Amino acid sequence: MNSESPKTLGIVITDGVGFRNFVLSTFLDEAARSFHKIIIFSGLPYSAFPELDVAKFTIVELPVFTETKKNWFWRKLKEVAHLQKHKTNPGIADNYEMNKAKSWSPHGLLVRTVYAVSSVFHSEKSILKYEQFQEQSFAADAVVKQYGQFVQEHQPDLLFFTHQRPPFIATLVFWAKKLKIPTASFIFSWDNLASKGRMAASFDYFLVWSELMKNELLRFYSFTKPEAVSIVGTPQFEPYVLPQFDISKAEFYETFGLNSEEKILCYSCADATIGPNDPLVIATLAEGIRNGAIESCQLLVRTSPAEDESRFAETKAKYPEIKWNHPKWELTREGHPEPWSQRVPTLEDLSMLKAILKFCDLNVNMLSTMSLDFMLFEKPVVNTAFGNGNNGLYNDQRFLHYEHYGNVVKSGAVKIAKNEDELFNAVNTYLENPELDLENRKKLIAMQIGKPLEKTTRACVEALKAIL
């Protein structure tokens, strides 16, 4: 870096997953070597952060911004117009249908108005106009003015957002534009562009996982210039190559009371909103192991960090032989409108997750990103989709048609189980031959993750430096 022109990087950490990706990785160390000063604008409380060098890092705890009805209306109109524009895409079409009003309450009438307006006006020009109205609607808000004071006080040369979707970040982008500060955003997850709604704001630059994700971004956000997009991989997987997150096999087995002579099948849960079939699949696996329909093995279940374990109480009582891993994510703030966003992972949990990936023999999950985690350790994966919309179960088979998951289906990297028999066959096949489909798994990883894990945070920092 040129010492004559020291630069300040502003980083916006919105939630616990951004904290995991950009605070618990080597990103801050890499950034500190390349920027004179780093300001962390945090949606988490100050107390959530580890001790940082105050000469290099300043943490600004952001007060909670609460949307008014007017703010919500323009944001929703922008988001639904985006869905309307791209609803030939299966995931976006599904999202479009799910967001429709179910009632005629005052809120339901507002949603219906949003859908009616966006059905006629949903060009990119219209979407950007809705964004302008959204900005005007919150410009005078006291909390938003406070955000502006923070940005003006610390004068970052670049504002980097670790997630592109949380609604409140539109207020910070608004100030960045007013103060002529360039903005960059990391695209948070593999499914965000091809199934979720509109980004929170219009950013100047983007950091993406892969060439695949770059192409999706250019397709869904036509204002984006190809040269403004950098392929960096994703730091969420970096702990898997860092020795400080290693624990021994003996400690892993002792923690869960596992038998070192038996194979381990890990079921990783979704959260309750999209994983209501989790208890059924877990019970199916447990019964299969009990009655010999599944080759002799142990079942370890990892629940979602976004929730507690209360919905599995009945399953635990019925199948005491199941081992459970409840992620150790700590709630950093009470009374927040989105409490899940205030949960942050512990170093202990990242170490335990790494051990699970390393020492388990097979993973089963409901079409989750966890498939990639296990594939990074060359482990076979079975994806379940038991609900079809007609059998009384939550319809998770519809996710098979989402674009991001279509890539998985086409890759041949996983086996898909739509019922008990398919699940037992897939599990037994992989337990007997874990190398099966290994080359397909490697190809899928190469397609989804564009940089080696060891080089991800360096690639992120280099991309941000190149902007200035």
Secondary structure, DSSP 8 states (H G I E B T S, - for coil): --TTS--EEEEEE-SHHHHHHHTSSSHHHHHHHH-SEEEEEESS-GGGS----TTTEEEEE-------HHHHHHHHHHHHHHHHHTTTSHHHHHHHHHTS--S-SHHHHHHHHHHHHHHH--SHHHHHHHHHHHHHHHTT-HHHHHHHHHHHHH--SEEEES-S--TTHHHHHHHHHHTT--EEEE---TTHHHHS---SS--SEEEESSHHHHHHHHHH-TT--GGGEEE---GGGGGGG-GGG---HHHHHHHHT--TTS-EEEEE---TTT-TTHHHHHHHHHHHHHHTSS-S-EEEEE--TTS-SGGGHHHHHH-TT-EEE---EEE--SS-SSGGGGEEE-HHHHHHHHHHHHH-SEEEESS-THHHHHHTTT--EEEE----SSSSS---GGGGGSHHHHHHHHHT-SEEESSHHHHHHHHHHHHH-TTTTHHHHHHHHHHH--S-GGGHHHHHHHHHHHH-
